[in-house]
């Protein structure tokens, strides 16, 4: 068994079609077993902030990206065990490679439109958010999208709620 595994991902994505970027925030409930290092899969993402909450204490790990192996390595000052919460803020590119969280085009009434969609198989979720991007790392997911009010968000699961905040939904 690996020293850290995910239980639940609470993900938030905010695409920016003007810059072909997206902001992301994740709150991952994890189970840790006597480790000083947390290794996730991550590719083509810029990590903006990272914290770990365990036993009501916040730890700021040393963050290192291993580009070659597509890993995000979080080094802790001391070993942790038990349930913890991993908080990561990140920025990614809405690429045109048909992998991760990417952009595509379609034509509607003679006008070209943009859309953002996902492709996470086999190991492409790591291009959308830092994660354990392996079949044995099963977890549950809660996903939120923040989009301009003039855009439509579609999911393959029932929408739990919608909320307007200024020009965003």
N, C-alpha and C positions, 0 to 999 in steps of 0.2 A: 504494500500500500504506500502511496506517495505521502510525503510529509504534510502536504496541504492539498485540500480539495474543496471545490465550490459546493455550496448548498443552494443558494439563490442569487441571481443577478437582478438588480434593479437598475435598468438602463434608461438614460435620457439622451436623445439625439436632437440636434437643431441644425438642419441643413441651411447653407447659405449659397443659393444658386448664382449670386453675383460673383462670388470668389471661388466657386467650386470647392468649398470647404465645408466641414461640419464640426460643431462643438459636441463633445460628449461628456457625460458624467456617469460614473457607475458606482454603485454601492453593492459590494459582493459579500454576502454572508459566507464565511469560510470555516472550515474545521482544520486546525493546525495540530501537528504532532511533533513536539520537541524539535523545533527548527529555528535557525537564525536567518533562513533565506526563503523567500517566496519567489518562485519562477513561473511566470505566465507566458503565453504566446502573445506576441505583439509585432506587427509589421506596418510600416508606413504611417505610424502615429507619433505625434509629438505629445509627450507627457507634460502637463502643465502643473499638476499638483498631485501628491500622493500622501495618504495617511492610513494608519491602521489603528483601529480602536479595539482594545482588549482589556477586560476587567475595568472598564470605565476610564481607562487611560489612553491618551492619544500618543502614538509613536509616529515619527516622521522617518521613514526608512531612507537609506541611501539608494538612489534610483540609477540603474544602468541599463542601457539598451544594447543588446547584442544583435546587431543588424544581420550578420551572417546567419545566425541560427534562429532569427525572428523570435527573440525572447526578451522579456522585460524582467530584470533581476532586481529584486528588492532585498537589500541587506539590512538586518535588524541589529541593534546593539546587544541584545541578549535573546536567548531562545524563548519561543512562545509555544504554548500548548492550549488547546481548547478552542471554543468558538470565538471568532473575531469578526470584525467588519473592515473590509478593505474599501477605501474611498479613492477614486482616481478621476481626475479631470484631464481631458485630452482633446486634441484637435487632429482631424484627419482630412484627407482629400477625397472629394467626390470624384473618383477617377473615372476613366472611360475604358477600363480594362475588363469590365464585366465580372469583377470579383470584389468581395467585401461589401461596403456601402458605396454604391457607384451611381453615376448619372447615365441617363440614356435620353434619346429623343423620340418623338413621335409627331405626326402631323394631324392637326385637328382643324377642319374648315379652312384648309389651305395655309395654316400657320404652323410653324415649327414650335413645339412645346418641349420643355424639359421635365424629367421626372427623376426621382432618386429611388433606388430599389436595392435589394440585397441578394447576394449569392454567398452562402457560407460553407458549401461543401467543397472539397473535402476538408481543407484547412484554411478557409478564407474568412472565418469570423474574426480572426486576429487582425484583419485589415479594417475592421469596423470598431472593435473595442478590445482592450487587453483581456485575455481569457485563457482558460484551459481548453484549447481547441483540439480536443481529442475525444473520440467516442466513449471512452471509459469514464470521462469526467462529466457525468450526467448531473444536471441541476435544473431548477425551475427558473423561469424568466418573467419579469414584469418590465414592459417596455413603454416608454413615453416618447412622443414626438412633439416638438415645438415647431409649428409651421406658421407662415403668414396666413392671415384670415382668408386671403383669396386663393389659397391652395387647398387641395383635398388630401387627407391622409387615409390610406386604406390598409387594413390588416387582415391576416388570415385567421385571426382569432376575434371573438366578440370584443367590441369597444366597451371598456368598463366605465369611462367617463370622458367628458369633453369640458374644457374650461377656456374661456377667452380671457386673455390678459393683454389689454391694449390692442396692438395690431397682430398679435399672435394667438394661436389656438393650441 
